[in-house]
Amino acid sequence: MSNPNPTPQPSRWGRLFSPPRNRWLLGIPLGALLFFVLGIALLGGAQAFLHVTSTNKFCAYACHEMAAFSTPSWEQSSHHKNAHGVGAGCPECHVPGPEIPKLERKFQALGEGWGHLTGTISTQAKFDAKKVQMARHVWAYMKASDSRECRACHNAAIWDLSAQSHSAQIKHEKMKTSGETCIDCHKGVVHEVPLGADTG
């Protein structure tokens, strides 16, 4: 005769976290330990990915488009080589330091990866046709963040204005109240301003 009220059997997940001795290790449920180890592995992998994709080797030289069309202007700029021996690479200007903005930027960069795979700027002609759009996009991004990446190295609070040119002194003093930010005046400091990009 069958039992009219059978004991419900636990689901697979319920069994995984159930207390029998063979599903515990060092007093910790085996399933919880497994998820913890998996989480650590995923976190480590994500950090490694963020590090590798935030290097000059990856940004400036890993793909043909950057190495051929964008990297040369950076290599010739004072942000790469100067009398002080203090350089700024691609990540210093294009990858935010804070974690949340950094992750947001990496997700945006997925579109750039797709553009690389589909050949959006794979030739000089294609690159030239997109230069104005790309420049304006970067400038708008930097303007929206109050030139956050510039300010990571250039601290206006400790500037010695007396050591700057008269014109720079006036503009930097005005910047404190005008609402302008670094990128408003320094658009061509690393990459040449594309013809027509700074108008309209």
Backbone as ProteinMPNN parsed JSONL, in Angstrom:
{"seq_chain_A": "MSNPNPTPQPSRWGRLFSPPRNRWLLGIPLGALLFFVLGIALLGGAQAFLHVTSTNKFCAYACHEMAAFSTPSWEQSSHHKNAHGVGAGCPECHVPGPEIPKLERKFQALGEGWGHLTGTISTQAKFDAKKVQMARHVWAYMKASDSRECRACHNAAIWDLSAQSHSAQIKHEKMKTSGETCIDCHKGVVHEVPLGADTG", "coords_chain_A": {"N_chain_A": [[0.85, -1.175, 0.0], [0.617, 2.206, -0.911], [2.179, 5.168, 0.414], [0.116, 7.721, 1.532], [0.927, 10.315, 2.0], [3.628, 11.128, 0.813], [7.078, 11.849, 1.534], [8.362, 14.9, 0.403], [10.829, 15.056, -2.131], [14.048, 16.566, -2.081], [15.15, 19.174, -4.323], [17.679, 19.225, -6.946], [19.419, 21.373, -6.382], [18.743, 21.764, -3.752], [19.639, 19.38, -2.641], [22.345, 19.712, -3.05], [23.07, 21.662, -1.223], [22.388, 20.473, 1.104], [22.676, 18.978, 4.436], [24.075, 16.378, 4.712], [27.004, 14.519, 5.644], [28.793, 13.898, 3.549], [28.523, 15.963, 1.8], [29.746, 18.179, 2.754], [32.575, 20.206, 3.506], [35.242, 20.802, 5.513], [33.429, 21.838, 7.345], [31.882, 23.509, 5.789], [29.21, 23.93, 3.491], [29.45, 22.054, 0.516], [28.475, 23.035, -1.922], [28.273, 25.814, -1.458], [30.955, 26.405, -1.089], [31.921, 25.779, -3.607], [30.639, 27.729, -5.222], [31.819, 30.003, -4.132], [34.547, 29.686, -4.791], [34.301, 29.699, -7.576], [33.342, 32.302, -7.938], [35.559, 33.81, -7.075], [37.39, 33.058, -9.053], [36.143, 34.118, -11.357], [36.159, 36.838, -10.738], [38.907, 37.31, -10.587], [39.594, 36.741, -13.241], [38.174, 38.765, -14.57], [39.477, 41.049, -13.578], [42.024, 40.615, -14.622], [41.447, 40.791, -17.36], [40.605, 43.49, -17.527], [43.015, 44.714, -16.851], [44.815, 43.882, -18.913], [43.576, 44.95, -21.193], [43.957, 47.588, -20.752], [46.404, 48.701, -21.385], [49.26, 50.184, -23.022], [50.369, 48.514, -24.9], [48.215, 46.931, -25.723], [46.252, 48.87, -26.478], [47.538, 50.71, -28.249], [49.054, 49.247, -30.068], [48.045, 46.726, -30.707], [46.136, 46.438, -32.699], [45.729, 47.035, -36.221], [44.522, 49.462, -37.022], [44.823, 51.401, -34.919], [47.63, 51.36, -34.54], [48.547, 52.227, -37.029], [47.131, 54.604, -37.702], [46.529, 56.237, -35.477], [48.291, 55.981, -33.281], [50.872, 57.056, -34.116], [50.638, 59.917, -33.879], [50.364, 60.245, -31.138], [52.839, 59.224, -30.288], [54.504, 61.236, -31.161], [53.863, 63.317, -29.581], [54.013, 65.504, -26.649], [53.02, 64.131, -24.557], [53.934, 61.628, -24.742], [56.721, 61.679, -25.014], [59.063, 63.681, -23.437], [60.926, 66.429, -21.93], [60.882, 66.005, -19.23], [60.554, 63.341, -18.816], [58.205, 62.127, -18.084], [55.534, 60.366, -19.001], [52.312, 59.946, -20.581], [50.126, 57.383, -21.318], [47.834, 55.63, -23.548], [45.77, 54.513, -21.767], [45.806, 56.332, -19.615], [44.547, 58.589, -20.573], [42.224, 57.649, -21.796], [40.953, 55.668, -20.315], [38.991, 55.51, -17.547], [39.873, 56.01, -14.066], [38.322, 55.412, -11.659], [36.347, 52.58, -10.619], [33.585, 52.048, -11.466], [33.02, 53.971, -13.629], [35.113, 53.016, -15.228], [34.304, 50.384, -15.895], [31.972, 51.014, -17.304], [33.095, 52.35, -19.472], [34.532, 50.267, -20.616], [32.469, 48.609, -21.5], [31.377, 50.295, -23.435], [33.49, 50.234, -25.171], [33.226, 47.802, -26.366], [31.737, 48.181, -28.651], [33.622, 49.454, -30.222], [35.389, 47.391, -30.542], [33.813, 45.748, -32.14], [33.689, 47.358, -34.368], [36.32, 47.161, -35.209], [36.424, 44.44, -35.926], [34.637, 44.422, -38.07], [35.792, 46.109, -39.842], [35.455, 48.931, -39.854], [37.126, 51.22, -39.716], [39.326, 50.415, -41.191], [41.028, 51.179, -43.246], [43.09, 53.904, -44.454], [41.519, 55.797, -45.766], [38.916, 55.198, -44.823], [39.323, 55.691, -42.116], [39.953, 58.425, -42.161], [37.515, 59.416, -43.009], [35.96, 59.045, -40.779], [37.154, 60.471, -38.771], [36.414, 63.056, -37.776], [33.93, 62.575, -36.545], [34.708, 60.676, -34.577], [36.543, 62.183, -33.055], [34.913, 64.26, -32.037], [33.218, 62.72, -30.484], [34.918, 61.72, -28.458], [35.733, 64.141, -27.297], [33.296, 65.122, -26.319], [32.724, 63.182, -24.428], [34.85, 63.575, -22.619], [34.354, 66.192, -21.853], [31.909, 65.894, -20.548], [32.688, 64.537, -18.283], [34.088, 66.419, -16.915], [36.721, 66.559, -17.715], [37.974, 64.386, -16.402], [40.019, 62.404, -16.663], [42.21, 63.944, -17.469], [42.586, 65.492, -15.193], [43.453, 63.623, -13.415], [46.166, 63.553, -13.562], [46.941, 66.218, -13.833], [46.752, 68.501, -11.478], [44.849, 71.059, -10.642], [44.666, 72.398, -8.265], [47.179, 72.615, -7.195], [48.698, 73.975, -9.004], [51.329, 76.067, -10.132], [50.753, 79.001, -11.014], [52.3, 81.183, -11.63], [54.452, 80.2, -12.96], [53.557, 79.667, -15.421], [52.703, 80.628, -18.822], [51.624, 84.001, -19.624], [49.183, 84.063, -20.976], [48.202, 81.455, -20.443], [47.934, 81.618, -17.679], [45.824, 83.476, -17.416], [43.717, 82.086, -18.706], [43.546, 79.719, -17.184], [42.923, 80.715, -14.697], [40.458, 81.841, -15.243], [39.06, 79.544, -15.822], [38.257, 78.492, -13.434], [35.815, 79.602, -12.81], [34.328, 79.741, -15.113], [33.14, 77.442, -16.069], [34.296, 76.03, -18.041], [36.437, 73.354, -19.148], [39.399, 71.241, -19.171], [39.536, 70.013, -21.769], [38.268, 71.794, -23.409], [40.095, 73.688, -24.272], [42.354, 72.24, -24.939], [42.291, 70.444, -27.151], [43.923, 69.463, -29.243], [46.209, 68.408, -28.076], [47.406, 65.905, -27.99], [46.491, 64.181, -30.129], [46.235, 65.211, -33.487], [43.965, 67.79, -34.348], [41.234, 66.975, -36.292], [40.472, 68.302, -39.526], [37.908, 70.576, -39.552], [36.652, 69.481, -37.372], [36.572, 70.955, -35.053], [34.635, 72.801, -35.348], [31.199, 73.747, -35.831]], "CA_chain_A": [[0.0, 0.0, 0.0], [1.463, 3.395, -1.041], [2.044, 6.188, 1.45], [-0.7, 8.813, 0.982], [1.631, 11.591, 2.171], [5.061, 10.865, 0.641], [7.983, 12.95, 1.873], [8.86, 15.511, -0.843], [12.254, 14.898, -2.367], [14.687, 17.864, -2.352], [15.626, 19.399, -5.69], [19.117, 19.036, -7.111], [20.094, 22.438, -5.64], [18.513, 21.504, -2.334], [20.536, 18.297, -2.24], [23.712, 20.216, -3.067], [23.3, 22.43, -0.001], [21.862, 19.73, 2.249], [23.735, 18.764, 5.421], [24.8, 15.12, 4.9], [28.436, 14.702, 5.822], [29.569, 13.794, 2.318], [28.377, 17.189, 1.013], [30.369, 19.25, 3.519], [34.032, 20.183, 3.519], [35.721, 21.697, 6.564], [32.295, 22.477, 7.986], [31.217, 24.419, 4.845], [28.508, 23.181, 2.441], [30.269, 21.927, -0.682], [27.935, 23.931, -2.957], [28.666, 27.193, -1.141], [32.39, 26.49, -1.344], [32.08, 25.766, -5.064], [30.255, 29.038, -5.728], [32.815, 30.962, -3.669], [35.749, 29.503, -5.622], [33.942, 30.151, -8.921], [33.279, 33.762, -7.882], [36.938, 34.318, -7.014], [37.991, 32.848, -10.376], [35.544, 35.08, -12.288], [36.653, 38.158, -10.366], [40.307, 37.375, -11.01], [39.61, 36.807, -14.7], [37.713, 40.095, -14.969], [40.553, 41.995, -13.269], [43.099, 40.379, -15.602], [40.96, 41.336, -18.629], [40.657, 44.95, -17.428], [44.421, 45.125, -16.864], [45.411, 43.65, -20.237], [42.979, 45.865, -22.169], [44.249, 48.964, -20.335], [47.845, 48.898, -21.537], [49.649, 50.743, -24.324], [50.597, 47.399, -25.827], [46.921, 46.535, -26.29], [45.532, 49.99, -27.103], [48.258, 51.413, -29.31], [49.782, 48.414, -31.032], [47.457, 45.402, -30.932], [45.358, 46.378, -33.943], [46.294, 47.805, -37.326], [43.958, 50.805, -37.112], [45.462, 52.299, -33.961], [49.076, 51.41, -34.797], [48.833, 52.944, -38.274], [46.467, 55.894, -37.899], [46.36, 57.047, -34.271], [49.461, 55.903, -32.413], [51.987, 57.951, -34.477], [50.486, 61.283, -33.349], [50.655, 60.164, -29.704], [54.281, 59.031, -30.12], [55.175, 62.497, -31.459], [53.364, 64.348, -28.669], [54.721, 65.666, -25.375], [52.467, 63.189, -23.585], [54.69, 60.375, -24.888], [58.156, 61.912, -24.818], [59.299, 65.085, -23.088], [62.154, 66.692, -21.176], [60.733, 65.568, -17.838], [60.52, 61.885, -18.761], [56.922, 61.684, -17.523], [54.641, 60.169, -20.126], [50.937, 59.451, -20.388], [49.753, 56.478, -22.395], [46.411, 55.547, -23.923], [44.85, 54.334, -20.638], [45.737, 57.515, -18.751], [43.607, 59.546, -21.165], [40.992, 57.053, -22.336], [40.357, 54.682, -19.399], [38.8, 56.136, -16.234], [40.459, 55.337, -12.919], [37.296, 54.818, -10.79], [35.907, 51.284, -11.138], [32.304, 52.069, -12.193], [33.243, 54.564, -14.952], [35.996, 52.144, -16.014], [33.484, 49.305, -16.444], [31.103, 51.622, -18.313], [33.93, 52.619, -20.651], [34.863, 48.982, -21.244], [31.284, 48.166, -22.241], [31.317, 51.127, -24.633], [34.573, 49.809, -26.065], [32.81, 46.617, -27.121], [31.343, 48.669, -29.969], [34.847, 49.726, -30.969], [35.887, 46.068, -30.937], [32.988, 45.3, -33.28], [34.129, 48.153, -35.511], [37.583, 46.563, -35.667], [36.129, 43.167, -36.598], [33.904, 44.66, -39.317], [36.594, 46.955, -40.728], [34.879, 50.273, -39.95], [38.201, 52.194, -39.998], [40.461, 49.539, -41.51], [41.918, 51.804, -44.225], [43.307, 55.331, -44.194], [40.349, 56.533, -46.271], [37.81, 54.991, -43.877], [39.686, 56.377, -40.88], [39.821, 59.861, -42.403], [36.082, 59.728, -43.115], [35.347, 58.95, -39.441], [37.964, 61.203, -37.792], [35.677, 64.151, -37.143], [32.931, 61.963, -35.653], [35.397, 60.059, -33.439], [37.112, 63.243, -32.227], [33.822, 64.918, -31.31], [32.708, 61.771, -29.489], [35.864, 61.71, -27.332], [35.681, 65.451, -26.639], [32.034, 65.205, -25.566], [32.887, 62.286, -23.279], [35.746, 64.215, -21.664], [33.663, 67.381, -21.347], [30.864, 65.437, -19.622], [33.316, 64.094, -17.027], [34.93, 67.521, -16.438], [38.106, 66.173, -18.026], [38.41, 63.572, -15.253], [41.296, 61.732, -16.905], [43.261, 64.974, -17.456], [42.784, 65.939, -13.812], [44.118, 62.562, -12.651], [47.591, 63.901, -13.547], [47.101, 67.667, -13.717], [45.984, 68.943, -10.32], [44.749, 72.518, -10.687], [44.779, 72.946, -6.908], [48.587, 72.845, -6.836], [49.405, 74.655, -10.086], [52.071, 77.305, -9.885], [50.367, 79.813, -12.161], [53.368, 82.14, -11.966], [55.408, 79.521, -13.842], [52.9, 79.487, -16.716], [52.673, 81.819, -19.672], [50.597, 84.97, -19.224], [47.918, 83.607, -21.565], [47.742, 80.275, -19.698], [47.495, 82.081, -16.36], [44.5, 84.096, -17.557], [42.727, 81.053, -19.042], [43.4, 78.783, -16.065], [42.215, 81.431, -13.632], [39.074, 81.978, -15.711], [38.45, 78.216, -15.837], [37.693, 78.205, -12.111], [34.441, 80.112, -12.703], [33.644, 79.8, -16.422], [32.485, 76.186, -16.429], [35.107, 75.352, -19.049], [37.279, 72.297, -18.616], [40.662, 71.066, -19.899], [39.377, 69.627, -23.175], [37.783, 72.935, -24.187], [41.238, 74.402, -24.859], [43.493, 71.358, -25.252], [41.817, 69.354, -28.018], [44.965, 68.886, -30.103], [47.441, 68.262, -27.316], [48.013, 64.603, -28.29], [46.142, 63.829, -31.504], [45.946, 66.384, -34.309], [42.545, 68.061, -34.515], [40.835, 66.771, -37.69], [39.957, 69.478, -40.207], [36.456, 70.724, -39.44], [36.095, 68.848, -36.162], [36.428, 71.927, -33.972], [33.6, 73.762, -35.735], [29.875, 73.185, -36.096]], "C_chain_A": [[0.897, 1.24, 0.0], [1.154, 4.4, 0.056], [1.252, 7.363, 0.888], [-0.016, 10.174, 1.107], [3.143, 11.374, 2.045], [5.888, 12.091, 1.011], [8.524, 13.557, 0.587], [10.375, 15.388, -0.941], [12.884, 16.271, -2.661], [15.149, 17.954, -3.799], [17.13, 19.172, -5.739], [19.88, 20.091, -6.311], [19.921, 22.237, -4.142], [19.434, 20.418, -1.82], [21.977, 18.78, -2.144], [24.046, 20.949, -1.77], [22.81, 21.708, 1.25], [22.995, 19.282, 3.17], [24.414, 17.412, 5.509], [26.314, 15.327, 4.863], [29.222, 14.707, 4.519], [29.411, 15.033, 1.424], [28.942, 18.402, 1.758], [31.886, 19.09, 3.464], [34.493, 21.245, 4.506], [34.574, 22.477, 7.207], [31.53, 23.438, 7.095], [30.48, 23.574, 3.815], [29.32, 23.205, 1.153], [29.797, 22.875, -1.79], [28.344, 25.373, -2.726], [30.145, 27.4, -1.432], [32.673, 26.569, -2.845], [31.755, 27.138, -5.654], [31.261, 30.112, -5.317], [34.067, 30.903, -4.539], [35.488, 30.002, -7.039], [33.898, 31.679, -8.975], [34.658, 34.394, -7.857], [37.609, 34.199, -8.378], [37.462, 33.858, -11.393], [36.055, 36.491, -12.01], [38.099, 38.348, -10.809], [40.429, 37.495, -12.52], [39.195, 38.175, -15.208], [38.792, 41.14, -14.725], [41.705, 41.853, -14.269], [42.72, 40.973, -16.958], [41.049, 42.86, -18.627], [42.096, 45.449, -17.498], [45.015, 45.022, -18.268], [44.881, 44.645, -21.262], [43.171, 47.327, -21.781], [45.759, 49.216, -20.366], [48.136, 49.515, -22.904], [49.836, 49.635, -25.358], [49.306, 46.98, -26.499], [46.3, 47.681, -27.083], [46.237, 50.538, -28.344], [48.814, 50.512, -30.403], [49.105, 47.096, -31.396], [46.658, 45.318, -32.228], [45.921, 47.357, -34.961], [45.816, 49.253, -37.31], [44.667, 51.791, -36.176], [46.943, 52.465, -34.285], [49.403, 52.278, -36.012], [48.305, 54.373, -38.278], [46.41, 56.792, -36.665], [47.611, 57.094, -33.397], [50.588, 56.865, -32.815], [51.85, 59.362, -33.904], [50.744, 61.315, -31.844], [52.159, 60.057, -29.476], [55.066, 60.325, -30.365], [54.777, 63.61, -30.493], [54.194, 64.409, -27.382], [54.162, 64.754, -24.294], [53.185, 61.832, -23.657], [56.163, 60.574, -24.534], [58.376, 63.397, -24.544], [60.556, 65.201, -22.223], [62.086, 66.163, -19.753], [60.698, 64.036, -17.7], [59.255, 61.322, -18.123], [55.927, 61.576, -18.663], [53.263, 59.701, -19.71], [50.586, 58.59, -21.591], [48.261, 56.502, -22.67], [45.493, 55.426, -22.706], [44.72, 55.569, -19.765], [44.719, 58.522, -19.271], [42.252, 58.934, -21.515], [40.342, 56.002, -21.443], [40.216, 55.326, -18.026], [39.451, 55.325, -15.123], [39.416, 54.683, -12.02], [36.661, 53.584, -11.431], [34.613, 51.345, -11.966], [32.448, 52.748, -13.553], [34.143, 53.708, -15.845], [35.196, 51.015, -16.668], [32.548, 49.828, -17.528], [31.877, 51.854, -19.605], [34.281, 51.327, -21.373], [33.676, 48.436, -22.033], [31.107, 48.983, -23.516], [32.337, 50.664, -25.666], [34.236, 48.536, -26.834], [32.379, 47.008, -28.525], [32.548, 48.963, -30.841], [35.493, 48.415, -31.417], [35.128, 45.525, -32.135], [33.397, 46.067, -34.537], [35.433, 47.63, -36.087], [37.306, 45.287, -36.459], [35.442, 43.361, -37.943], [34.62, 45.624, -40.255], [36.081, 48.372, -40.888], [35.916, 51.335, -40.289], [39.479, 51.45, -40.397], [41.423, 50.111, -42.55], [42.076, 53.277, -43.889], [42.092, 56.15, -44.633], [39.163, 56.409, -45.318], [38.071, 55.735, -42.573], [39.49, 57.885, -41.032], [38.349, 60.277, -42.454], [35.398, 59.753, -41.756], [36.047, 59.825, -38.396], [37.182, 62.276, -37.046], [34.668, 63.603, -36.142], [33.596, 61.382, -34.403], [35.952, 61.122, -32.493], [36.021, 63.914, -31.403], [33.245, 64.013, -30.222], [33.604, 61.767, -28.242], [35.799, 63.028, -26.575], [34.422, 65.587, -25.787], [32.11, 64.35, -24.304], [33.746, 62.95, -22.203], [35.104, 65.462, -21.051], [32.635, 66.978, -20.282], [31.446, 65.011, -18.28], [34.191, 65.176, -16.407], [36.412, 67.168, -16.582], [38.74, 65.362, -16.903], [39.784, 62.944, -15.471], [42.451, 62.736, -16.951], [43.626, 65.322, -16.016], [43.437, 64.852, -12.936], [45.618, 62.832, -12.564], [47.818, 65.383, -13.279], [46.179, 68.191, -12.624], [45.978, 70.47, -10.257], [44.949, 73.153, -9.315], [46.225, 73.257, -6.526], [49.4, 73.423, -7.997], [50.199, 75.833, -9.549], [51.803, 78.183, -11.101], [51.472, 80.775, -12.586], [54.401, 81.529, -12.912], [54.83, 79.31, -15.243], [52.963, 80.776, -17.533], [51.543, 82.735, -19.227], [49.222, 84.537, -19.73], [47.337, 82.423, -20.799], [47.245, 80.671, -18.313], [46.076, 82.636, -16.415], [43.434, 83.035, -17.792], [42.488, 80.094, -17.878], [42.692, 79.438, -14.876], [40.732, 81.552, -13.986], [38.335, 80.642, -15.623], [37.769, 77.888, -14.506], [36.231, 78.611, -12.008], [33.649, 80.036, -13.995], [32.851, 78.55, -16.766], [33.224, 75.441, -17.525], [35.98, 74.305, -18.367], [38.463, 72.077, -19.554], [40.452, 70.878, -21.409], [38.858, 70.779, -24.031], [38.927, 73.658, -24.892], [42.34, 73.483, -25.387], [43.103, 70.183, -26.147], [42.946, 68.698, -28.822], [46.258, 68.6, -29.386], [48.15, 66.925, -27.576], [47.755, 64.204, -29.741], [45.751, 65.092, -32.265], [44.433, 66.553, -34.481], [42.183, 67.878, -35.987], [40.217, 68.032, -38.271], [38.431, 69.514, -40.098], [35.849, 70.17, -38.173], [35.801, 69.863, -35.074], [35.426, 73.019, -34.3], [32.282, 73.032, -35.916], [29.404, 72.205, -35.069]], "O_chain_A": [[1.827, 1.333, 0.802], [0.033, 4.477, 0.558], [1.653, 7.95, -0.117], [-0.363, 11.099, 0.373], [3.862, 11.427, 3.042], [5.452, 13.228, 0.825], [9.083, 12.841, -0.244], [11.099, 15.589, 0.034], [12.31, 17.057, -3.414], [15.494, 16.948, -4.421], [17.773, 18.956, -4.712], [20.863, 19.773, -5.642], [20.833, 22.503, -3.359], [19.952, 20.507, -0.707], [22.738, 18.335, -1.285], [25.172, 20.868, -1.278], [22.819, 22.281, 2.339], [24.148, 19.212, 2.744], [25.306, 17.278, 6.347], [26.826, 16.189, 4.149], [30.207, 15.434, 4.39], [30.089, 15.144, 0.402], [28.631, 19.54, 1.407], [32.405, 17.976, 3.386], [34.182, 22.427, 4.361], [34.736, 23.642, 7.571], [30.622, 24.121, 7.568], [31.04, 22.604, 3.305], [29.819, 24.254, 0.746], [30.615, 23.45, -2.509], [28.717, 26.08, -3.663], [30.544, 28.44, -1.957], [33.541, 27.319, -3.292], [32.502, 27.652, -6.486], [31.524, 31.036, -6.086], [34.585, 31.934, -4.97], [36.345, 30.65, -7.64], [34.361, 32.281, -9.944], [34.903, 35.393, -8.533], [38.309, 35.112, -8.815], [38.225, 34.395, -12.195], [36.349, 37.246, -12.937], [38.471, 39.397, -11.334], [41.259, 38.251, -13.026], [39.781, 38.695, -16.157], [39.007, 42.019, -15.56], [42.285, 42.847, -14.706], [43.553, 41.582, -17.629], [41.511, 43.459, -19.598], [42.375, 46.474, -18.121], [45.642, 45.964, -18.753], [45.635, 45.132, -22.104], [42.604, 48.214, -22.419], [46.31, 49.864, -19.477], [47.34, 49.377, -23.834], [49.505, 49.798, -26.532], [49.285, 46.703, -27.698], [45.873, 47.494, -28.222], [45.599, 50.797, -29.364], [49.023, 50.955, -31.532], [49.557, 46.414, -32.315], [46.518, 44.235, -32.796], [46.514, 48.376, -34.605], [46.6, 50.171, -37.553], [45.06, 52.88, -36.593], [47.455, 53.584, -34.301], [50.414, 52.98, -36.025], [48.965, 55.268, -38.806], [46.255, 58.005, -36.805], [47.943, 58.14, -32.839], [51.215, 57.448, -31.93], [52.847, 59.949, -33.483], [51.28, 62.295, -31.327], [52.702, 60.71, -28.586], [56.166, 60.493, -29.837], [55.297, 64.722, -30.579], [54.963, 63.499, -27.072], [54.762, 64.617, -23.228], [53.061, 61.002, -22.756], [56.77, 59.751, -23.849], [57.939, 64.257, -25.309], [61.161, 64.2, -21.84], [63.119, 65.902, -19.136], [60.801, 63.506, -16.593], [59.237, 60.176, -17.674], [55.52, 62.59, -19.23], [53.074, 59.136, -18.633], [50.732, 59.015, -22.737], [47.522, 57.299, -22.092], [44.517, 56.171, -22.614], [43.645, 55.836, -19.228], [44.095, 59.233, -18.484], [41.241, 59.637, -21.527], [39.275, 55.492, -21.783], [41.222, 55.658, -17.4], [39.568, 54.103, -15.221], [39.582, 53.523, -11.643], [36.46, 53.546, -12.645], [34.547, 50.76, -13.047], [32.039, 52.166, -14.557], [33.967, 53.672, -17.062], [35.381, 50.721, -17.849], [32.35, 49.173, -18.551], [31.376, 51.586, -20.697], [34.323, 51.293, -22.603], [33.853, 47.865, -23.11], [30.733, 48.442, -24.557], [32.084, 50.697, -26.87], [34.879, 48.224, -27.836], [32.617, 46.27, -29.482], [32.511, 48.751, -32.053], [36.063, 48.323, -32.505], [35.714, 44.92, -33.033], [33.446, 45.504, -35.63], [35.636, 47.649, -37.301], [37.879, 45.074, -37.528], [35.637, 42.562, -38.859], [34.12, 45.925, -41.339], [36.25, 48.966, -41.953], [35.633, 52.252, -41.06], [40.578, 51.821, -39.983], [42.522, 49.585, -42.722], [41.286, 53.834, -43.126], [41.689, 57.088, -43.945], [38.484, 57.396, -45.036], [37.164, 56.334, -41.995], [38.934, 58.54, -40.151], [37.987, 61.361, -41.995], [34.368, 60.408, -41.593], [35.586, 59.914, -37.258], [37.279, 62.388, -35.824], [34.562, 64.104, -35.023], [33.101, 61.574, -33.293], [35.848, 60.986, -31.274], [36.187, 64.114, -30.199], [32.834, 64.49, -29.164], [33.112, 61.805, -27.114], [35.81, 63.037, -25.344], [34.473, 66.103, -24.671], [31.622, 64.744, -23.245], [33.415, 62.897, -21.018], [35.292, 65.747, -19.868], [32.507, 67.635, -19.25], [30.775, 65.111, -17.252], [34.953, 64.899, -15.481], [37.23, 67.438, -15.702], [39.878, 65.606, -16.502], [40.62, 62.95, -14.568], [43.559, 62.416, -16.519], [44.8, 65.432, -15.662], [43.917, 65.143, -11.841], [46.275, 62.4, -11.617], [48.765, 65.762, -12.589], [44.97, 68.309, -12.823], [46.967, 71.092, -9.871], [45.355, 74.311, -9.214], [46.471, 74.07, -5.635], [50.63, 73.372, -7.987], [49.771, 76.509, -8.613], [52.529, 78.123, -12.093], [51.57, 81.139, -13.758], [55.136, 82.25, -13.586], [55.523, 78.833, -16.141], [53.235, 81.857, -17.009], [50.618, 82.304, -18.539], [48.226, 84.631, -19.013], [46.136, 82.377, -20.533], [46.254, 80.127, -17.826], [45.235, 82.312, -15.577], [42.374, 83.065, -17.166], [41.35, 79.703, -17.619], [41.953, 78.78, -14.144], [39.864, 81.383, -13.129], [37.129, 80.61, -15.379], [36.821, 77.103, -14.462], [35.482, 78.04, -11.215], [32.436, 80.242, -13.99], [31.991, 78.578, -17.646], [32.827, 74.34, -17.903], [36.226, 74.37, -17.162], [38.514, 72.677, -20.628], [41.122, 71.519, -22.219], [38.994, 70.745, -25.254], [38.745, 74.184, -25.99], [43.168, 73.908, -26.193], [43.542, 69.056, -25.92], [42.913, 67.489, -29.052], [47.313, 68.552, -30.019], [49.364, 66.827, -27.398], [48.691, 63.922, -30.489], [45.024, 65.938, -31.746], [43.715, 65.585, -34.729], [42.756, 68.546, -36.847], [39.509, 68.754, -37.569], [37.753, 68.574, -40.513], [34.66, 70.363, -37.918], [34.894, 69.668, -34.264], [35.368, 74.042, -33.619], [32.266, 71.82, -36.131], [28.303, 71.667, -35.188]]}, "name": "protein", "num_of_chains": 1, "seq": "MSNPNPTPQPSRWGRLFSPPRNRWLLGIPLGALLFFVLGIALLGGAQAFLHVTSTNKFCAYACHEMAAFSTPSWEQSSHHKNAHGVGAGCPECHVPGPEIPKLERKFQALGEGWGHLTGTISTQAKFDAKKVQMARHVWAYMKASDSRECRACHNAAIWDLSAQSHSAQIKHEKMKTSGETCIDCHKGVVHEVPLGADTG"}
